[in-house]
Amino acid sequence: MTSENRASADQAARDGARGAAFITLAKMWFMATGFLQPLVLTRLLGTEGYGLYALALSAVSIVNNVVVAGSIQSMSRAVIQGGSRALRRGLLLHAALGAVLGLSLVLGAGALGADVLHDTRLPGLLRLGAIVVADYSVYAALVGAFNGRHRFATQAALDITFSTLRTALVLGLAASPLRVTGAVAGFSIASFIIVAVAFVAARRDVFARDEEPAQPEAFAVFAKGYGRFFAPVLAYQLALNLVLQVDGLLFKYLASRAGQPEAEVNTLVGIYKAVQNFAFLPYQLLLAVTFVVFPVVSRATLDGDRETARSFVQGAVRFSAMALGAMLSVLAGIPRGVLQLAFRAPFDDGAHALRVLSLGQGAFALSVIGTTIVLAAGRARAATAVMALTLVGVVVGDVVGVQRAHGGLASLEGLAAGTAAGWLLGVIAVGAYVRSEFGAFLSLPTAARVALATAFSALAASKLPLHGKVGTLLASGLTVALYLVLLVVTGEVGRAELERVRRITRRAAPRT
């Protein structure tokens, strides 16, 4: 490794660390406000009302999240290559895309809500949610531009602003006589406001002329090139979000088709949504890593710097695995106590489903980091193929799990097991691909040590005689502390890393 390459790798690592810190803080705030919403909504709307809200949100989120993640990655790459002109042209494309997708959801709401999901209240909620889809197409493009410029602090500030705004409006309108309709309307209003805020923050980049080439390419040429990358990314994101959201919708379809009463089905969906709120913690927190991985690996790939890419991939996946273990040890060890922190009965009846789903979610979080690496290297078809394989695994697992469970809470546990099995299939597939292409992913020694520390910590947590909210919080802290100690004992965290932590702690300590 030459000194120039080493300097490049070191700079990439420093930029990545700063970016990860900014975005991780934003994601932590996002998760905090995200947990406040169900904590209050379950009390305002009740179990069935919350289930109905969850169904509408899941259907909207499949479309919405596809646009968001695909737009961020595509615009990030375009701005890296083409500057402000690419940003302006990309915004035009995304405004048109948002209009088409929003209108399509409005027109298809009746068939999806009433005919497929067998609920006459869903079409109106889906049409209201179409506003979010249209707004997010533009908002995500602007966030992608900040990401491509490595303006991670601005990206994080927008995340924090939107999380706060959405939570206030969703809860405020849910408390009104509109109830479920008000909650969806609050989300739509917040999305409209954040588009305006993001555009104001990006106005200098949008109107900048200092990067104009002498002979710029025609708009049609740009659009074709942009679409060549964006379309495969959309296909990947569609598969990814179906993997995340299809289980609840599929359960609604299977249970309704089997003749279960609408209120009973929506109640079970509400419990499962509460389980998902905690099970998705690993994925949501590690999204910060994907936002940093993409531009760094993308730049290293464009520069042909394979060593920087390999080194960054290895470090990012190892960090992610260790962070996952800390979260999973708590979620798998004390699932009922975790659910009772936020929800009243009967939501804690999903405790066993949470244990199973959270362990599967750990595998899924690593698979998303892996596919993000593949996307950043410009291999969208490979990433889409891996996620499509995962989707097939989830659907097959869900159908088998629900049908073998014969209804009730057992069907939720079967649903969680089927989903987790599909996610495990996905991480095995993407891990093998990334290792073959980059020469690095999660090493077997690291995987074994993290798994051992997680399993032992979770088992110890399940035996702690601590109850109630205070007891659960205390047990969580003890569990994470035990997990970290085990990482040191097994040698996963070595002397050099402990010394680095010690130096950081010394610098942070106040001087007397």
ABEGO torsion letter per residue (X at the ends): XBAAAAAAAAAAAAAAAAAAAAAAAAAAAAAAAAAAAAAAAAAAAEAAAAAAAAAAAAAAAAAAAAAAAAAAAAAAAAAAAAEAAAAAAAAAAAAAAAAAAAAAAAAAAAAAAAAAAGBAAAAAAAAAAAAAAAAAAAAAAAAAAAAAAGBAAAAAAAAAAAAAAAAAAAAAAAABAAEAAAAAAAAAAAAAAAAAAAAAAAAAAAABAAABBABBBBAAAAAAAAAAAAAAAAAAAAAAAAAAAAAAAAAAAAAAAAGBBAAAAAAAAAAAAAAAAAAAAAAAAAAAAAAAAAAAAAAAAAAGBAAAAAAAAAAAAAAAAAAAAAAAAAAAABAAAAAAAABBOAAAAAAAAAAAAAAAAAAAAAAAAAAAAAAAAGBAAAAAAAAAAAAAAAAAAAAAAAAAAGEEAAAAAAAAAAAAAAAAAAAAAAAAAAAAAAGBBBBAAAAAAAAAAAAAAAAAAAABBBBEAAAAAAAAAAAAAAAAAAAAAAGABBAAAAAAAAAAAAAABBBX
